[in-house]
Amino acid sequence: MIFQFLTGLVCAAVVGMGAYRARSLSRSGALAAILVGTVVFGIGGWQWAVLLLAFFISSSALTRAFKNRKRGLNEKFSKGGQRDAGQVFGNGGLATLFAGLHYFYPTSAWVWLAFAASLAAVNADTWSTELGVLNPHPPRMITNPGRIVEKGTSGGVSLMGTLAALAGSALIGALAVLFPPMSTPWLAGVLVTLAGFLGALFDSLLGATIQAIYHCSTCDKETERHPLHTCGTPTVRIRGWAWLNNDLVNLGCAVFAVIFVLIV
């Protein structure tokens, strides 16, 4: 176990520092990623690390892809493409918890399914966000399909974004069956995929209802950014709970998927 843990630390450090040099992670994000990777690999093993790496590599690649086409949407999001510690823990914190629980329940399938479902949800949400903005038509609010909103608006959904969410979740679901630490039937992959997909939809629901959304009077646009918009103007909260930022919404997305997969 000690050798595996040290191996996990070394591998996580290599990935974290590489991502920092590639500007995919900030300094705090790199340190958080090293912690997450060390726990997941050190306790779970390589099968658990495969799912984590699939999420991290695919999400980072999609963030960098089509950067020019998405450049004008940065004003919408609370943070840029360089992920910090809050984003790392918001996306991977719950997976890290279940990887830690694997130490106490090494033969329990529910721990593995919960771990996989949490990553399926955040992967689905990331793919939906990164690819959904490329949809040729503007999205519609998930709570009011008749309302057309600007691309990048929290709670907005589109056909391309929905299909991307399903694909992102299916990737983790497939890997959970192909590289399981124990015997896992294919039906478990379907369950993980469904849980992740529903988690991403729940993320959009939170974004449309209780996530903190602000307004920039200079640009006359809604945004997640606070206290300052990209133009430098102070933003004013217009809806949602002040404490519920995008990082916590991502965590809620993962929690919903875990609850679903454990109940089912």
C-alpha positions as CSV (number, residue, x, y, z in Angstrom):
1,M,0.0,0.0,0.0
2,I,2.8,2.4,0.8
3,F,4.6,1.7,-2.5
4,Q,1.3,2.2,-4.4
5,F,0.6,5.5,-2.4
6,L,4.1,6.8,-3.3
7,T,3.6,5.8,-6.9
8,G,0.3,7.7,-6.9
9,L,2.0,10.8,-5.5
10,V,4.7,10.7,-8.2
11,C,2.2,10.1,-11.0
12,A,-0.2,12.8,-9.7
13,A,2.7,15.3,-9.3
14,V,3.8,14.7,-12.9
15,V,0.3,15.2,-14.3
16,G,-0.4,18.1,-12.0
17,M,2.8,20.0,-12.9
18,G,2.4,19.2,-16.6
19,A,-1.1,20.6,-16.5
20,Y,0.2,23.7,-14.7
21,R,2.9,24.3,-17.3
22,A,0.2,23.8,-20.0
23,R,-1.9,26.5,-18.2
24,S,-4.7,24.0,-17.7
25,L,-4.4,24.4,-13.9
26,S,-3.5,27.3,-11.8
27,R,-0.9,26.9,-9.0
28,S,-3.7,26.1,-6.4
29,G,-5.4,23.8,-9.0
30,A,-2.2,21.9,-9.5
31,L,-1.7,21.3,-5.8
32,A,-5.3,20.2,-5.4
33,A,-5.0,17.9,-8.4
34,I,-1.9,16.3,-6.9
35,L,-3.8,15.6,-3.7
36,V,-6.8,14.2,-5.6
37,G,-4.6,12.1,-7.8
38,T,-2.6,10.7,-4.9
39,V,-5.6,9.6,-3.0
40,V,-7.4,8.1,-6.0
41,F,-4.3,6.2,-7.3
42,G,-2.7,5.5,-3.9
43,I,-5.8,4.0,-2.4
44,G,-7.9,2.9,-5.4
45,G,-5.2,1.8,-7.8
46,W,-4.8,2.2,-11.5
47,Q,-8.4,1.2,-12.4
48,W,-9.6,4.2,-10.3
49,A,-7.0,6.4,-11.8
50,V,-8.1,5.5,-15.4
51,L,-11.5,7.1,-14.8
52,L,-10.0,10.2,-13.1
53,L,-7.6,10.7,-16.0
54,A,-10.3,10.2,-18.6
55,F,-12.2,13.0,-17.0
56,F,-9.2,15.3,-16.5
57,I,-7.7,14.8,-20.0
58,S,-10.9,15.0,-21.9
59,S,-12.2,18.0,-20.1
60,S,-8.9,19.8,-20.4
61,A,-8.7,19.0,-24.1
62,L,-12.2,20.3,-24.7
63,T,-11.6,23.5,-22.8
64,R,-8.6,24.2,-25.1
65,A,-10.4,23.1,-28.3
66,F,-12.2,25.6,-30.4
67,K,-10.8,28.3,-28.1
68,N,-11.3,31.1,-30.7
69,R,-14.9,30.2,-31.2
70,K,-15.5,30.3,-27.4
71,R,-13.4,33.4,-26.6
72,G,-16.3,35.8,-26.4
73,L,-18.1,33.6,-23.8
74,N,-15.5,34.0,-21.0
75,E,-17.5,36.9,-19.6
76,K,-20.3,34.4,-18.8
77,F,-18.3,32.0,-16.7
78,S,-17.1,32.6,-13.1
79,K,-13.6,31.6,-14.0
80,G,-11.5,31.1,-17.1
81,G,-10.1,27.9,-18.7
82,Q,-7.3,27.6,-16.1
83,R,-8.9,25.5,-13.3
84,D,-8.1,26.5,-9.7
85,A,-8.4,24.5,-6.4
86,G,-12.1,25.3,-6.1
87,Q,-12.9,23.8,-9.5
88,V,-10.7,20.8,-8.9
89,F,-12.4,19.9,-5.6
90,G,-15.8,20.8,-6.9
91,N,-15.4,18.3,-9.7
92,G,-13.2,15.7,-8.1
93,G,-13.8,16.1,-4.3
94,L,-16.6,13.6,-4.1
95,A,-14.7,11.0,-6.2
96,T,-11.7,11.5,-3.8
97,L,-14.0,10.8,-0.9
98,F,-15.2,7.5,-2.3
99,A,-11.6,6.5,-3.3
100,G,-10.8,7.0,0.4
101,L,-13.7,4.9,1.5
102,H,-12.4,2.1,-0.7
103,Y,-9.7,1.6,1.9
104,F,-12.3,0.7,4.5
105,Y,-14.6,-1.1,2.1
106,P,-12.2,-2.8,-0.4
107,T,-14.7,-5.3,-1.7
108,S,-17.9,-3.2,-1.8
109,A,-19.2,-2.6,-5.3
110,W,-21.3,0.4,-4.2
111,V,-18.1,2.4,-3.4
112,W,-16.9,1.9,-7.0
113,L,-20.2,2.7,-8.5
114,A,-20.5,5.9,-6.5
115,F,-17.0,6.9,-7.5
116,A,-17.7,6.3,-11.2
117,A,-21.1,8.0,-11.1
118,S,-19.6,11.2,-9.6
119,L,-17.0,11.4,-12.3
120,A,-19.6,10.6,-15.0
121,A,-21.6,13.5,-13.8
122,V,-18.9,16.1,-13.8
123,N,-17.5,14.8,-17.1
124,A,-21.0,15.0,-18.6
125,D,-21.4,18.6,-17.3
126,T,-18.0,19.6,-18.7
127,W,-18.6,18.1,-22.1
128,S,-22.0,19.8,-22.2
129,T,-20.6,23.2,-21.3
130,E,-17.6,23.0,-23.7
131,L,-19.4,21.6,-26.7
132,G,-22.9,23.0,-26.1
133,V,-21.7,26.5,-26.8
134,L,-20.8,25.4,-30.3
135,N,-24.5,24.6,-31.1
136,P,-25.6,26.6,-34.1
137,H,-28.8,27.8,-32.4
138,P,-29.0,29.6,-29.1
139,P,-29.9,27.4,-26.1
140,R,-33.2,27.5,-24.2
141,M,-33.7,27.7,-20.4
142,I,-34.2,24.3,-18.9
143,T,-37.0,25.5,-16.7
144,N,-38.7,27.4,-19.5
145,P,-38.1,25.8,-23.0
146,G,-39.9,28.6,-24.6
147,R,-37.3,31.1,-23.4
148,I,-34.2,31.6,-25.7
149,V,-31.1,32.7,-23.8
150,E,-27.5,33.6,-24.8
151,K,-24.9,30.9,-25.2
152,G,-23.1,30.2,-22.0
153,T,-26.1,31.2,-19.8
154,S,-26.4,29.1,-16.7
155,G,-29.4,26.8,-17.0
156,G,-29.4,27.0,-20.8
157,V,-29.6,23.7,-22.7
158,S,-29.3,22.8,-26.4
159,L,-29.4,19.6,-28.5
160,M,-25.6,19.6,-29.0
161,G,-25.0,20.2,-25.3
162,T,-27.4,17.4,-24.2
163,L,-25.8,14.9,-26.6
164,A,-22.4,15.9,-25.4
165,A,-23.5,15.4,-21.8
166,L,-24.7,11.9,-22.7
167,A,-21.4,11.1,-24.5
168,G,-19.3,12.4,-21.7
169,S,-21.2,10.3,-19.2
170,A,-21.1,7.2,-21.4
171,L,-17.3,7.5,-21.6
172,I,-16.9,7.1,-17.9
173,G,-19.7,4.4,-17.8
174,A,-17.8,2.4,-20.4
175,L,-14.5,2.7,-18.7
176,A,-16.1,1.6,-15.4
177,V,-17.1,-1.7,-17.0
178,L,-13.9,-2.1,-19.1
179,F,-11.4,-1.5,-16.3
180,P,-13.2,-2.4,-13.0
181,P,-11.4,-3.3,-9.8
182,M,-13.9,-6.1,-9.3
183,S,-16.4,-8.0,-11.4
184,T,-18.8,-5.4,-12.8
185,P,-21.7,-6.3,-15.1
186,W,-22.4,-4.2,-18.2
187,L,-25.6,-3.1,-16.6
188,A,-23.6,-1.1,-14.1
189,G,-22.1,0.9,-16.9
190,V,-25.6,1.8,-18.1
191,L,-26.5,2.8,-14.6
192,V,-23.4,5.0,-14.2
193,T,-24.0,6.6,-17.6
194,L,-27.6,7.4,-16.7
195,A,-26.6,8.7,-13.3
196,G,-24.0,11.0,-14.8
197,F,-26.4,12.3,-17.5
198,L,-29.1,13.1,-14.9
199,G,-26.5,14.8,-12.7
200,A,-25.6,17.1,-15.6
201,L,-29.2,18.0,-16.1
202,F,-29.5,18.7,-12.4
203,D,-26.5,21.0,-12.7
204,S,-28.4,22.9,-15.4
205,L,-31.5,23.0,-13.2
206,L,-29.5,24.5,-10.3
207,G,-27.9,27.0,-12.7
208,A,-31.4,28.1,-13.8
209,T,-32.8,28.5,-10.3
210,I,-30.7,28.9,-7.2
211,Q,-27.1,29.4,-8.5
212,A,-25.8,32.9,-7.8
213,I,-26.1,34.9,-11.1
214,Y,-25.0,38.5,-11.4
215,H,-25.5,41.4,-13.8
216,C,-23.0,43.8,-15.4
217,S,-24.6,47.2,-15.9
218,T,-21.9,48.3,-18.4
219,C,-22.2,45.3,-20.7
220,D,-25.9,44.7,-19.8
221,K,-25.3,41.0,-19.5
222,E,-25.8,38.2,-17.0
223,T,-22.7,36.5,-15.7
224,E,-21.4,34.2,-13.0
225,R,-18.4,36.6,-12.3
226,H,-18.3,38.4,-9.1
227,P,-17.3,40.9,-7.7
228,L,-16.0,42.2,-11.1
229,H,-17.0,41.5,-14.6
230,T,-14.4,41.0,-17.3
231,C,-14.8,44.7,-18.2
232,G,-13.9,45.7,-14.7
233,T,-17.4,46.8,-13.7
234,P,-18.8,45.6,-10.3
235,T,-21.5,43.0,-10.7
236,V,-24.8,42.9,-8.8
237,R,-26.6,39.7,-7.8
238,I,-29.9,39.4,-9.6
239,R,-31.0,35.9,-8.6
240,G,-29.9,32.8,-6.7
241,W,-28.2,32.2,-3.4
242,A,-25.1,34.3,-2.9
243,W,-23.0,31.4,-1.5
244,L,-23.9,28.9,-4.3
245,N,-21.2,29.5,-6.9
246,N,-20.4,27.3,-9.9
247,D,-17.9,25.1,-7.9
248,L,-20.6,24.2,-5.5
249,V,-23.1,23.6,-8.3
250,N,-20.6,21.1,-9.9
251,L,-20.3,19.4,-6.5
252,G,-24.1,19.2,-6.4
253,C,-24.1,17.7,-9.8
254,A,-21.8,14.9,-8.6
255,V,-23.8,14.4,-5.4
256,F,-27.1,14.0,-7.3
257,A,-25.5,11.3,-9.5
258,V,-24.2,9.4,-6.5
259,I,-27.5,9.5,-4.7
260,F,-29.3,8.3,-7.8
261,V,-26.9,5.4,-8.4
262,L,-26.9,4.3,-4.8
263,I,-30.7,4.4,-4.6
264,V,-31.2,2.5,-7.8
